[in-house]
Amino acid sequence: MRLSEFQRAVTDEFGEVYGASVVRDVVLDRLQDRTAKEALDEGVDARTVWEALCAGMGVPKERWYGVGRLDPRGRG
């Protein structure tokens, strides 16, 4: 997962404003008590951060994978 895909996934799942807050403010035990932003800034893989964020925020597993990617047919 690329960082741009991570950012799209966060916005799609949580919305633009709330998503930014979740990434910046929610401390996740799966990331050794760091926020998603801290983990990304320290070089943790975006997919690892996304999965930790999903687990920590109670996102259903069926929405963890494949999100954030653009539709190859150009539909967003």
C-alpha angles and dihedrals in degrees: 000000000000122000090250089054090049091052092049091048092051092049093046093049102038107015127250101282100034091041092056089050093048092051092046102038114026113094111212125204091207087063094051093263095309130126120248089253093052092048093049091047089052092053103260111156113264092231090055091049092047092052092047090049092049092049093046094048096043097246110169112255093239087068096050100079132062095008123133095037120122117242105259089221090064098253097126 
